[in-house]
Amino acid sequence: MKKVLAFAGSTSSSSINKKLAKYTAENLQSSEFNLIDLRDYNVPIYSIDEEQKGIPEDVHKFTNLLDNYHGFIVSLAEHNGSFAAAYKNLFDWTSRINKKVFRDKPLLLTATSPGGRGGANVLNSALSYYPYMGAKEIFSFSLPNFNDNFKENTLVNKDYNNDLLEKIKHFENAL
C-alpha cells in the first residue's frame, strides 16, 4: 500500500490548515497516511551562519521522514500573503540537505483561510515554485471561507467537497 505524509504549513495549535490536511488524508481511498505536526520540529531561523554550525537534528529527522513516503499532502497557511514563517524556515533548512524537498513525488497542495480567497497567494507561490523543489505532479485545492464551509471536522459545501475528492483521486492515481 502507498504511504502519504500529511501536514499543515503552520505551527498553530488550532490551525485550520491542519484540519484541512487531516480531512484530506482521511479521504484517501487506496493509501495509508501519517499526519505530523510541524511543532515537533524546532529549528533556529535559517542563515548561513547557523548552517555553518551544523544542520540541526530536527531538520535531519524531518528530511529523513520525507524519504519514506510515496507522496505528500501539504495544506499551506497564508500569513500576510505568503508562507507561514515556521514552515518556510523548515523548508529552507530541508532544501540544504536535498534541493528536491518533495523527492520527485506527487504533491496534493491545499490552502484555506477564513476569508474569500482561500490562501490563493501562498498557493500560487507554491504552485510556481515547487516543481523546482521536486514536486513531480502537483494537484491543488483552495477552500475559501473556512468557517462557513468546514464544520464538525467535515467539508460541508458539497461542491468544494466534490472538487477535493476529485483532486484526491488524481493524486492517488499519480502515487
C-alpha positions in Angstrom: 0.0 0.0 0.0 1.2 3.5 -0.8 2.1 5.8 2.1 1.3 9.5 2.2 2.7 12.1 4.6 0.3 14.9 5.5 0.9 18.1 7.4 0.0 21.8 7.6 2.4 24.6 6.8 1.6 26.0 10.2 2.6 25.6 13.8 -0.7 27.0 15.2 -2.2 24.6 17.7 -5.7 25.4 16.2 -4.6 25.5 12.6 -7.4 25.4 10.1 -4.9 24.1 7.6 -4.1 21.2 9.8 -7.8 20.4 9.9 -8.0 20.5 6.1 -4.8 18.4 5.8 -6.3 15.8 8.1 -9.6 15.7 6.4 -7.9 15.4 3.0 -5.8 12.5 4.2 -8.7 10.8 5.8 -10.4 10.7 2.4 -7.6 8.8 0.7 -9.1 5.6 -0.7 -6.1 3.4 -1.6 -3.3 4.8 0.5 -2.4 5.0 4.2 -1.2 8.2 5.8 0.6 9.7 8.7 -0.2 13.2 9.9 2.6 15.2 11.5 2.7 18.5 13.4 5.5 20.9 12.4 5.6 22.0 16.1 7.6 18.8 16.6 10.5 20.3 14.6 12.2 23.0 16.5 14.9 24.7 14.4 16.6 28.1 14.5 16.0 30.7 11.9 17.9 29.7 8.8 21.1 31.6 7.9 24.4 30.7 6.5 25.9 31.4 10.0 23.5 28.9 11.6 24.2 26.4 8.8 28.0 26.6 9.4 27.3 25.5 13.0 25.7 22.3 11.5 22.3 21.3 10.3 20.0 20.8 13.3 19.0 17.3 14.3 15.3 18.1 13.8 16.0 19.0 10.2 17.6 15.7 9.6 14.7 14.0 11.3 12.2 15.8 9.0 14.1 15.3 5.8 14.7 11.6 6.5 10.9 11.3 7.1 10.3 12.6 3.6 12.3 9.7 2.1 9.8 7.2 3.4 6.6 8.3 1.6 5.2 8.0 -1.9 3.6 11.4 -1.9 2.6 14.4 0.3 -0.4 16.3 1.3 0.5 19.8 2.4 -2.0 22.4 3.5 -0.4 25.9 3.4 -1.3 28.6 5.9 -1.1 32.1 4.5 0.5 34.8 6.6 0.4 38.3 5.0 0.1 36.8 1.6 3.0 34.3 1.9 4.2 31.2 3.7 4.0 30.9 7.5 7.4 31.7 8.9 8.0 28.3 10.7 7.0 26.3 7.6 9.2 28.4 5.3 12.1 28.1 7.8 11.9 24.3 8.0 11.5 24.2 4.2 14.7 26.3 3.7 16.7 24.1 6.1 15.4 20.9 4.4 16.5 22.2 1.0 20.0 22.5 2.3 20.1 18.7 2.6 18.2 17.9 -0.5 17.2 20.6 -3.0 14.4 18.3 -4.2 12.4 18.6 -1.0 9.5 16.7 -2.5 11.7 13.9 -3.7 10.2 13.8 -7.3 7.0 12.6 -5.8 3.4 13.8 -6.2 2.1 16.6 -4.0 -1.5 17.4 -3.1 -1.3 21.0 -2.2 -4.2 22.7 -0.4 -4.8 26.0 1.4 -7.6 27.5 3.3 -8.4 30.8 5.1 -11.3 32.4 6.9 -11.5 34.8 4.0 -12.8 34.5 0.5 -9.5 34.0 -1.3 -8.7 30.7 0.4 -5.0 31.2 0.7 -4.7 32.0 -3.0 -1.5 34.0 -2.8 0.5 31.3 -0.9 -1.0 28.6 -3.1 0.0 30.4 -6.3 3.5 30.9 -5.0 3.9 27.3 -4.2 2.5 26.1 -7.5 5.0 28.2 -9.4 8.0 27.2 -7.2 7.5 23.6 -6.0 8.1 22.0 -9.4 11.7 23.2 -9.0 11.8 21.7 -5.5 11.0 18.2 -6.6 7.2 18.1 -6.8 6.7 15.6 -9.6 3.0 16.3 -10.1 1.0 18.9 -8.2 -2.7 18.8 -7.5 -4.1 21.9 -5.8 -7.2 22.8 -3.9 -8.3 26.1 -2.3 -11.0 26.4 0.3 -12.3 29.9 0.9 -14.3 30.9 3.9 -13.2 28.0 6.1 -15.6 28.7 8.9 -18.6 28.6 6.6 -17.5 25.6 4.6 -15.9 23.3 7.2 -17.9 22.3 10.3 -17.6 19.4 12.7 -14.5 18.1 11.0 -16.0 17.8 7.6 -16.3 19.9 4.4 -20.0 20.7 4.3 -20.0 22.5 1.0 -20.8 19.7 -1.5 -19.3 21.5 -4.5 -16.0 22.1 -2.7 -16.0 18.6 -1.2 -16.6 17.0 -4.7 -13.8 19.1 -6.1 -11.4 18.0 -3.3 -12.4 14.3 -3.7 -11.6 14.5 -7.4 -8.2 16.0 -6.6 -7.5 13.3 -4.1 -8.4 10.6 -6.7 -6.0 12.1 -9.3 -3.3 12.4 -6.6 -3.6 8.8 -5.6 -3.5 7.7 -9.2 -0.2 9.5 -9.5 1.4 7.8 -6.5 
